[in-house]
Amino acid sequence: MIAIASLRVPVAHPSRFVSGDTRSGRCSLAPRYRPASAHVICRTALGEAINAASAGDASKAGLSTAIRNIGWISFWSQFVLSVVSGVVLLFSTGATSGAAQVSPTDALTATGVLTGLIAAFISWGLVRTGRLIAEGKQVKLEFVMAAVLASTRLNLIGLGATILGMQASIGGLVAKTLSSAAGGMAYYNVRAPPPPVAFDVFTVQSGMNSILAHYVGLVLAYWLLSILRRHIAKEEEKA
């Protein structure tokens, strides 16, 4: 009988057939090894690199669109509401005092209007940041999150000041209404006159517009922060 010895033939690793940088899209075969399996390996590596690059571009495009759209909505909503609130407040101040005098209530409402305008222009900066990301420029997301947090703080300060101003305005209206009703009861068999329609109601309207502006800004800022955190988490997982 003839004993057949098993022979171990060394097989080269497939990576020896491929040279070059597959991540950059350049893949070539070694000069001495050009089997069909090497072509398959090269095409697979190039396909994976292309898919990874496409996924990264799609992620950046989605992030850019989200920042631009949310920033655009936040800017226009806060800007329009704050401008309307400021105009109504100026009318109320001039109509009630007849001179350039500002009460503490008006000062609190004006603080809410001013912070709303500043937060609106921060949102406009987010729109420009989204355009830079769409153009392929490097933008640190930490700076974007810092801008969103700054806008959130301004909204909270303006919201608190406006609520305090609203409380004072409504308290003044209630006091005027009660005093008018009590004055009418002094006359016998005389119907009490209706409460006066004071121009303080315009201050209340101004405060309501300012509160709505800050509320919209806070909701949109929270939405954008959640999107940024998800994107940063995905980037950390890839790394």
C-alpha positions as CSV (number, residue, x, y, z in Angstrom):
1,M,0.0,0.0,0.0
2,I,1.2,3.4,-0.7
3,A,1.0,5.9,2.1
4,I,-0.1,9.2,1.0
5,A,1.2,12.0,3.2
6,S,-0.9,15.0,3.8
7,L,0.8,18.1,2.4
8,R,0.2,21.5,3.9
9,V,0.3,24.1,1.2
10,P,0.8,27.7,2.6
11,V,-1.9,30.0,1.4
12,A,-1.3,33.7,1.2
13,H,-3.7,35.9,3.1
14,P,-6.1,37.7,0.8
15,S,-4.9,41.1,2.1
16,R,-1.5,40.4,0.4
17,F,-3.2,40.6,-3.0
18,V,-4.4,44.1,-2.3
19,S,-2.3,47.2,-2.0
20,G,-3.2,50.9,-1.6
21,D,-5.6,52.8,0.6
22,T,-9.1,51.4,0.3
23,R,-10.6,54.2,2.4
24,S,-9.5,56.8,-0.1
25,G,-10.9,54.8,-3.0
26,R,-7.5,53.6,-4.4
27,C,-7.2,49.8,-4.5
28,S,-4.7,47.9,-6.7
29,L,-3.5,44.3,-6.9
30,A,-0.1,43.1,-6.1
31,P,1.9,42.4,-9.3
32,R,2.5,38.7,-8.6
33,Y,-1.0,38.0,-7.3
34,R,-4.0,38.6,-9.5
35,P,-6.5,35.8,-8.8
36,A,-10.2,36.4,-9.0
37,S,-10.7,36.4,-5.3
38,A,-8.4,39.5,-5.0
39,H,-10.7,41.4,-7.4
40,V,-13.7,40.5,-5.2
41,I,-11.8,41.7,-2.1
42,C,-10.9,44.9,-3.7
43,R,-14.4,45.6,-4.9
44,T,-15.8,44.8,-1.5
45,A,-13.4,47.1,0.3
46,L,-14.1,49.9,-2.2
47,G,-17.9,49.3,-1.8
48,E,-17.7,49.5,2.0
49,A,-15.7,52.7,1.8
50,I,-18.1,54.3,-0.6
51,N,-21.1,53.3,1.6
52,A,-19.5,54.7,4.7
53,A,-18.8,57.9,2.9
54,S,-22.3,58.1,1.6
55,A,-23.8,57.5,5.0
56,G,-21.6,60.2,6.5
57,D,-22.7,62.7,3.8
58,A,-26.3,61.8,4.4
59,S,-26.0,62.3,8.1
60,K,-24.3,65.7,7.7
61,A,-27.0,66.7,5.1
62,G,-29.8,65.7,7.5
63,L,-28.1,67.6,10.4
64,S,-27.6,70.7,8.2
65,T,-31.3,70.6,7.1
66,A,-32.5,70.3,10.7
67,I,-30.4,73.2,12.0
68,R,-31.4,75.4,9.1
69,N,-35.1,74.7,9.4
70,I,-35.4,74.9,13.2
71,G,-33.3,78.0,13.2
72,W,-35.4,79.6,10.5
73,I,-38.7,78.8,12.3
74,S,-37.3,80.0,15.6
75,F,-36.0,83.2,14.2
76,W,-39.2,84.3,12.4
77,S,-41.6,83.3,15.2
78,Q,-39.6,85.0,17.9
79,F,-38.8,88.1,15.8
80,V,-42.4,88.7,14.7
81,L,-43.9,88.1,18.1
82,S,-41.3,90.2,19.8
83,V,-41.7,93.1,17.4
84,V,-45.5,93.1,17.7
85,S,-45.1,92.9,21.5
86,G,-42.8,95.9,21.5
87,V,-45.1,98.0,19.3
88,V,-48.1,97.3,21.5
89,L,-46.0,98.1,24.6
90,L,-44.9,101.4,23.2
91,F,-48.5,102.3,22.3
92,S,-49.6,101.3,25.8
93,T,-46.9,103.4,27.5
94,G,-47.6,106.5,25.5
95,A,-51.4,106.2,25.8
96,T,-51.5,105.7,29.6
97,S,-48.8,108.1,30.7
98,G,-48.9,110.8,28.0
99,A,-45.1,111.2,28.4
100,A,-41.9,109.1,28.2
101,Q,-42.5,107.5,31.6
102,V,-41.9,103.8,32.1
103,S,-43.5,101.9,35.0
104,P,-41.9,98.8,36.6
105,T,-44.5,96.7,34.9
106,D,-43.6,98.1,31.5
107,A,-39.9,97.6,32.3
108,L,-40.4,94.0,33.0
109,T,-42.4,93.5,29.8
110,A,-39.7,95.4,27.9
111,T,-37.1,93.0,29.3
112,G,-39.1,90.1,27.9
113,V,-39.3,91.8,24.5
114,L,-35.6,92.6,24.4
115,T,-34.5,89.1,25.4
116,G,-36.8,87.7,22.7
117,L,-35.2,89.8,20.0
118,I,-31.7,88.7,21.1
119,A,-32.7,85.0,21.1
120,A,-34.2,85.5,17.6
121,F,-30.9,86.8,16.2
122,I,-29.1,83.8,17.9
123,S,-31.5,81.6,15.9
124,W,-30.5,83.4,12.7
125,G,-26.9,82.5,13.5
126,L,-28.0,78.8,13.6
127,V,-29.4,79.2,10.1
128,R,-26.0,80.4,8.8
129,T,-24.3,77.5,10.7
130,G,-26.6,75.0,8.9
131,R,-25.6,76.5,5.6
132,L,-21.9,76.2,6.4
133,I,-22.4,72.5,7.3
134,A,-24.2,72.0,4.0
135,E,-21.2,73.5,2.1
136,G,-18.9,71.0,3.7
137,K,-17.1,73.3,6.1
138,Q,-16.0,72.1,9.5
139,V,-18.2,73.3,12.3
140,K,-17.8,72.2,15.9
141,L,-21.2,71.0,17.2
142,E,-20.1,72.0,20.7
143,F,-20.3,75.7,19.6
144,V,-23.8,75.0,18.1
145,M,-25.0,73.5,21.4
146,A,-23.5,76.4,23.3
147,A,-25.4,78.9,21.1
148,V,-28.7,76.9,21.6
149,L,-28.2,76.8,25.4
150,A,-27.5,80.6,25.4
151,S,-30.8,81.2,23.6
152,T,-32.6,78.9,26.1
153,R,-31.2,81.0,29.0
154,L,-32.4,84.2,27.4
155,N,-35.8,82.7,26.8
156,L,-36.1,81.7,30.4
157,I,-35.0,85.1,31.7
158,G,-37.4,86.9,29.3
159,L,-40.2,84.5,30.2
160,G,-39.8,85.0,33.9
161,A,-39.7,88.8,33.6
162,T,-42.7,88.9,31.3
163,I,-44.8,86.7,33.7
164,L,-43.9,89.1,36.6
165,G,-45.0,92.0,34.5
166,M,-48.2,90.3,33.6
167,Q,-49.0,89.6,37.2
168,A,-48.6,93.3,38.0
169,S,-50.7,94.4,35.0
170,I,-53.5,92.0,35.8
171,G,-53.5,93.1,39.5
172,G,-53.8,96.7,38.4
173,L,-56.8,95.9,36.2
174,V,-58.5,94.0,39.0
175,A,-58.0,96.9,41.4
176,K,-59.5,99.4,38.9
177,T,-62.5,97.1,38.3
178,L,-63.2,96.7,42.0
179,S,-62.8,100.4,42.8
180,S,-65.2,101.3,39.9
181,A,-67.8,98.8,41.2
182,A,-67.5,100.0,44.8
183,G,-68.0,103.7,43.7
184,G,-71.2,102.9,41.9
185,M,-72.7,101.3,45.1
186,A,-72.5,104.6,46.9
187,Y,-75.5,105.9,45.0
188,Y,-79.0,104.6,45.9
189,N,-81.1,103.2,43.1
190,V,-78.3,104.0,40.6
191,R,-76.8,101.3,38.5
192,A,-73.1,101.1,38.8
193,P,-71.2,102.3,35.8
194,P,-69.3,99.8,33.8
195,P,-65.6,99.3,34.7
196,P,-63.3,101.6,32.6
197,V,-61.5,100.0,29.7
198,A,-57.9,101.0,30.6
199,F,-55.0,101.0,28.2
200,D,-53.4,98.5,30.6
201,V,-55.0,95.7,28.5
202,F,-52.5,96.6,25.8
203,T,-49.7,95.8,28.2
204,V,-51.4,92.5,28.9
205,Q,-51.5,91.8,25.2
206,S,-47.9,92.7,24.8
207,G,-47.0,90.3,27.6
208,M,-48.9,87.5,26.1
209,N,-47.1,87.9,22.7
210,S,-43.8,87.9,24.5
211,I,-44.6,84.8,26.5
212,L,-45.7,83.0,23.3
213,A,-42.4,84.0,21.6
214,H,-40.3,82.6,24.5
215,Y,-42.3,79.4,24.7
216,V,-41.8,78.7,21.0
217,G,-38.1,79.4,21.3
218,L,-37.8,77.0,24.2
219,V,-39.7,74.2,22.4
220,L,-37.6,74.6,19.3
221,A,-34.3,74.8,21.2
222,Y,-35.1,71.6,23.1
223,W,-35.9,69.9,19.8
224,L,-32.6,71.0,18.2
225,L,-30.7,69.9,21.3
226,S,-32.1,66.4,21.1
227,I,-31.1,66.2,17.4
228,L,-27.6,67.3,18.1
229,R,-27.2,64.9,21.0
230,R,-28.3,62.0,18.9
231,H,-25.9,63.0,16.1
232,I,-23.0,63.3,18.5
233,A,-23.8,59.9,20.0
234,K,-23.7,58.3,16.6
235,E,-20.4,59.9,15.8
236,E,-18.9,58.6,19.1
237,E,-20.2,55.1,18.3
238,K,-18.5,55.2,14.9
239,A,-15.2,56.4,16.4
